[in-house]
Amino acid sequence: MNELHTSRTRELVAVLRRELGGAAPLPPPPPVPEIPLPPARIWPTESHRSSYAERTAGHTTALLGVGHCGTRYHTDLVLQFQAELAVAHGAVATELEADWAEKNGLLPLHTRVSSHREFLLRPDLGRRLNDASVERLRAEARKGVDVQPILADGLSAVACMGAGMELLGHFTRACEARGLSVGTPMCAHHARVWLEDEIGEIVGAKVAAILLGERPGLGTGDGLSAYLVYHPKVGNTDGNRNMMSNIHARGIHPNEAANKLAVLARAMIQQQTSGVSLDLRPLLAELGDAVSGKPQAPQARVRLVEVPR
């Protein structure tokens, strides 16, 4: 039955084709016209940067007036962005080597954090020392100093292991040159900014200064920040602190930053305060643009990806 049904269907289809003229052979196709090759580069089209973008770009490393390819960024811009983001992710994911502090002659301290993941998720645990570090700090650190510097990994161990020792050395010498006594050099692992309060309180320092890897930005994973506080004690807030960021080879050089930080430390001791109540006006000559309020030159943006033209 199936074969008979199939044959009958084929007969009907053949009749239908004859009636519609479909049984005749197809005419030869027309010749295919020659298609020119596409231009070497379709996008981006010629762009004209606005005068606003031109003027503003001279004061920032932000991506302004970069143009577009249809509704998207240009390929080279996307690749650069992805490369810069990878630098930031890599810096945050890097951990301080276990014996790095000892190798560099620093007193090793550890916070209450038990893992790098916990450090990222629990900032509060990075603000206090574990019991063993508290005991070691009490037993081995100098007490009653003017300035207690603390090198720390923060959110960029890359920065700490990079320019950290250079900044610590310059800062120590700059403080001593101004007649300030400096405490035992130390390094804290998995540390947050407020850890300086507990350390400074234990050693009885007048000023605590934590020098730590700052939160990475696009393409900058090696930047250090410095936070200084007068009369360090647990319970201080950010309003009690003064800070300087962007300390690296392409921003504020560690040597320059160290001198300005020493100026701040001396002023805190003289005025017996820090943070929002610290009077920076007498320091204008020594700190310069850092307290002038004038726009500063932007950091040079380094190209990480080159797209062939």
C-alpha positions as CSV (number, residue, x, y, z in Angstrom):
1,M,0.0,0.0,0.0
2,N,2.8,2.4,0.8
3,E,4.5,1.8,-2.6
4,L,1.2,2.3,-4.5
5,H,0.5,5.5,-2.5
6,T,4.0,6.8,-3.1
7,S,3.8,6.1,-6.9
8,R,0.4,7.8,-7.1
9,T,1.8,10.9,-5.3
10,R,4.7,11.1,-7.7
11,E,2.3,10.9,-10.7
12,L,0.2,13.8,-9.3
13,V,3.3,15.9,-8.7
14,A,4.5,15.3,-12.2
15,V,1.1,16.3,-13.7
16,L,1.1,19.4,-11.6
17,R,4.6,20.4,-12.8
18,R,3.6,19.9,-16.4
19,E,0.6,22.1,-16.0
20,L,2.6,24.8,-14.3
21,G,5.4,24.6,-16.8
22,G,7.9,23.4,-14.2
23,A,8.8,20.3,-16.2
24,A,10.7,22.4,-18.8
25,P,14.5,22.7,-18.1
26,L,15.6,25.9,-16.4
27,P,17.0,28.6,-18.5
28,P,20.8,29.2,-18.1
29,P,21.5,31.6,-15.2
30,P,22.6,35.2,-16.1
31,P,26.3,35.9,-15.8
32,V,27.4,36.9,-12.3
33,P,28.6,40.5,-12.3
34,E,32.1,41.2,-11.1
35,I,32.0,42.2,-7.4
36,P,34.7,44.8,-6.4
37,L,36.8,44.0,-3.3
38,P,35.7,45.8,-0.1
39,P,37.8,48.7,1.1
40,A,40.8,47.8,3.3
41,R,39.1,49.4,6.2
42,I,35.4,50.2,6.5
43,W,35.4,51.4,10.1
44,P,36.0,53.7,11.7
45,T,34.8,56.5,9.5
46,E,36.5,59.8,9.7
47,S,35.8,61.2,13.1
48,H,36.0,64.7,14.4
49,R,36.7,65.1,18.1
50,S,34.7,67.8,19.8
51,S,36.5,70.8,21.2
52,Y,35.3,69.9,24.7
53,A,36.8,66.4,24.4
54,E,40.1,67.9,23.2
55,R,40.4,70.3,26.1
56,T,39.3,67.8,28.7
57,A,41.5,65.0,27.6
58,G,44.6,67.0,28.6
59,H,43.6,66.9,32.3
60,T,42.6,63.2,32.7
61,T,43.5,59.7,31.6
62,A,39.8,58.9,31.3
63,L,38.6,57.8,27.9
64,L,36.9,60.8,26.4
65,G,35.9,61.5,22.8
66,V,37.2,58.1,21.7
67,G,34.7,57.7,18.8
68,H,32.8,54.7,17.9
69,C,32.3,51.9,15.3
70,G,28.6,51.9,14.6
71,T,27.1,51.5,18.1
72,R,30.3,50.1,19.6
73,Y,33.9,51.1,20.6
74,H,36.7,50.6,18.1
75,T,38.4,47.2,18.3
76,D,41.8,48.6,19.5
77,L,40.0,50.5,22.3
78,V,38.2,47.3,23.5
79,L,41.4,45.3,23.5
80,Q,43.2,48.0,25.5
81,F,40.4,48.1,28.0
82,Q,40.4,44.3,28.4
83,A,44.2,44.3,28.8
84,E,44.0,47.1,31.5
85,L,41.3,45.2,33.3
86,A,43.4,42.1,33.3
87,V,46.2,44.0,35.0
88,A,43.9,45.1,37.7
89,H,42.5,41.6,38.2
90,G,46.0,40.2,38.4
91,A,47.1,42.6,41.0
92,V,44.1,41.9,43.3
93,A,44.6,38.1,42.9
94,T,48.3,38.2,43.7
95,E,49.2,37.3,47.3
96,L,52.2,38.4,49.3
97,E,54.9,35.8,49.4
98,A,54.9,34.0,52.8
99,D,58.5,34.8,53.7
100,W,58.7,38.1,51.9
101,A,58.8,40.2,55.1
102,E,61.6,38.2,56.7
103,K,63.6,38.3,53.5
104,N,63.5,42.1,53.5
105,G,64.3,42.5,57.2
106,L,60.8,43.4,58.3
107,L,58.9,42.3,61.3
108,P,56.1,40.1,59.9
109,L,52.6,40.6,61.1
110,H,49.3,38.9,60.2
111,T,45.7,40.0,60.5
112,R,42.8,37.8,61.5
113,V,42.2,36.8,57.9
114,S,42.7,33.1,57.2
115,S,42.7,33.1,53.3
116,H,42.9,35.6,50.4
117,R,39.2,35.0,49.6
118,E,38.3,35.8,53.1
119,F,40.4,39.0,53.0
120,L,38.5,40.2,50.0
121,L,35.1,39.4,51.5
122,R,35.7,40.4,55.1
123,P,37.4,43.9,55.4
124,D,36.8,43.9,59.1
125,L,39.1,41.0,59.7
126,G,41.9,42.8,57.9
127,R,41.7,45.7,60.4
128,R,42.9,43.7,63.4
129,L,46.0,41.6,64.2
130,N,45.7,38.0,65.1
131,D,46.8,37.1,68.7
132,A,50.3,35.8,67.7
133,S,51.1,39.1,65.9
134,V,49.9,41.1,68.9
135,E,52.2,39.3,71.2
136,R,55.1,39.5,68.8
137,L,54.5,43.3,68.3
138,R,54.5,43.9,72.0
139,A,57.7,41.9,72.5
140,E,59.8,43.0,69.5
141,A,58.8,46.5,68.3
142,R,60.2,49.8,69.6
143,K,57.8,51.7,71.8
144,G,57.0,55.4,72.2
145,V,58.3,56.6,68.8
146,D,57.2,59.6,66.8
147,V,56.3,57.7,63.6
148,Q,55.5,54.1,63.1
149,P,55.6,53.1,59.4
150,I,53.8,49.9,58.4
151,L,54.3,48.4,55.0
152,A,51.3,46.2,53.9
153,D,49.9,44.4,50.9
154,G,46.4,45.9,50.9
155,L,44.6,45.2,47.7
156,S,47.8,45.0,45.6
157,A,50.6,42.8,46.8
158,V,52.2,43.6,43.5
159,A,52.7,47.2,44.6
160,C,54.0,46.1,48.0
161,M,56.6,43.8,46.6
162,G,57.4,46.3,43.9
163,A,58.0,49.8,45.2
164,G,57.1,49.1,48.8
165,M,60.6,48.9,50.2
166,E,61.7,51.9,48.2
167,L,58.9,54.0,49.7
168,L,59.5,52.7,53.2
169,G,63.2,53.5,53.0
170,H,62.7,57.0,51.6
171,F,59.9,57.7,54.2
172,T,62.1,56.5,57.1
173,R,65.0,58.7,56.1
174,A,62.8,61.7,55.4
175,C,61.3,61.5,58.9
176,E,64.7,61.1,60.6
177,A,66.0,64.0,58.6
178,R,63.3,66.1,60.2
179,G,64.2,65.0,63.7
180,L,61.5,62.4,64.1
181,S,62.1,59.0,65.7
182,V,60.9,56.0,63.6
183,G,59.7,52.7,64.8
184,T,60.6,49.1,63.9
185,P,60.1,48.4,60.2
186,M,57.3,45.9,59.8
187,C,55.1,44.4,57.1
188,A,51.4,43.3,57.6
189,H,49.9,40.5,55.5
190,H,46.2,40.8,54.4
191,A,46.0,44.3,55.9
192,R,43.4,47.0,55.6
193,V,44.0,50.7,56.3
194,W,42.5,50.8,59.8
195,L,45.1,48.2,61.0
196,E,47.4,51.1,61.6
197,D,45.2,52.2,64.5
198,E,45.8,49.0,66.5
199,I,49.5,48.8,65.7
200,G,50.1,52.4,66.5
201,E,48.2,52.1,69.7
202,I,50.2,49.0,70.9
203,V,53.6,50.6,70.2
204,G,52.5,54.0,71.6
205,A,53.4,56.0,68.4
206,K,52.4,59.6,68.0
207,V,51.7,59.0,64.3
208,A,51.0,55.7,62.4
209,A,51.6,55.6,58.7
210,I,50.4,52.5,56.7
211,L,51.9,52.2,53.2
212,L,49.9,49.7,51.3
213,G,48.9,48.6,47.8
214,E,46.0,50.6,46.7
215,R,42.9,49.3,44.9
216,P,44.0,48.8,41.3
217,G,42.6,50.9,38.5
218,L,42.6,50.2,34.8
219,G,46.2,49.4,33.8
220,T,47.6,50.4,37.2
221,G,48.1,47.5,39.5
222,D,51.4,48.7,41.1
223,G,50.1,51.8,42.9
224,L,50.8,52.5,46.6
225,S,48.7,54.6,49.0
226,A,49.8,56.1,52.3
227,Y,47.4,56.8,55.2
228,L,48.7,58.8,58.2
229,V,46.8,59.3,61.5
230,Y,47.8,61.2,64.7
231,H,47.3,59.4,68.1
232,P,46.4,56.1,66.5
233,K,43.8,54.1,68.4
234,V,41.1,51.5,67.6
235,G,37.9,53.5,66.8
236,N,39.4,56.2,64.6
237,T,37.6,57.0,61.4
238,D,38.7,58.1,57.9
239,G,38.0,61.7,59.0
240,N,41.0,61.3,61.3
241,R,43.4,60.4,58.5
242,N,45.3,62.1,55.8
243,M,46.3,60.1,52.7
244,M,48.2,60.2,49.5
245,S,47.5,57.9,46.6
246,N,48.9,57.1,43.1
247,I,52.4,56.5,44.4
248,H,54.3,54.7,41.6
249,A,56.8,55.3,38.8
250,R,54.2,56.9,36.5
251,G,52.4,58.8,39.2
252,I,54.0,60.3,42.3
253,H,57.5,58.9,42.7
254,P,58.2,57.2,46.0
255,N,61.0,59.6,46.8
256,E,58.8,62.7,46.3
257,A,55.9,61.0,48.1
258,A,58.1,60.2,51.1
259,N,59.2,63.8,51.6
260,K,55.7,65.0,51.5
261,L,54.5,62.3,53.9
262,A,57.3,63.2,56.4
263,V,56.1,66.9,56.2
264,L,52.6,65.7,57.1
265,A,53.8,63.6,60.0
266,R,55.8,66.5,61.5
267,A,52.8,68.8,61.1
268,M,50.5,66.3,62.8
269,I,52.9,66.1,65.8
270,Q,53.2,69.9,65.9
271,Q,49.5,70.6,65.7
272,Q,48.6,67.4,67.7
273,T,45.9,66.5,65.2
274,S,45.3,64.9,61.8
275,G,42.6,64.4,59.2
276,V,40.1,67.2,58.5
277,S,41.3,69.3,61.4
278,L,44.9,69.4,60.2
279,D,45.7,72.9,59.0
280,L,47.5,72.4,55.6
281,R,48.0,76.1,54.8
282,P,51.4,76.4,56.5
283,L,52.6,73.4,54.5
284,L,51.9,74.9,51.1
285,A,55.5,75.7,50.3
286,E,56.6,72.2,51.1
287,L,53.7,70.2,49.8
288,G,53.1,72.3,46.7
289,D,50.4,71.0,44.3
290,A,49.4,68.3,46.8
291,V,47.5,70.9,48.8
292,S,47.1,73.8,46.3
293,G,43.8,72.5,44.9
294,K,45.1,73.1,41.4
295,P,44.4,70.5,38.6
296,Q,47.4,68.2,38.4
297,A,48.9,66.7,35.2
298,P,47.2,63.4,34.4
299,Q,49.0,60.1,34.6
300,A,50.4,58.9,31.3
301,R,48.2,56.2,29.9
302,V,50.4,53.3,28.7
303,R,49.2,51.3,25.7
304,L,49.2,47.6,26.4
305,V,47.9,46.4,23.1
306,E,48.9,47.5,19.6
307,V,46.5,46.7,16.7
308,P,48.1,46.3,13.3
309,R,46.9,49.0,10.8
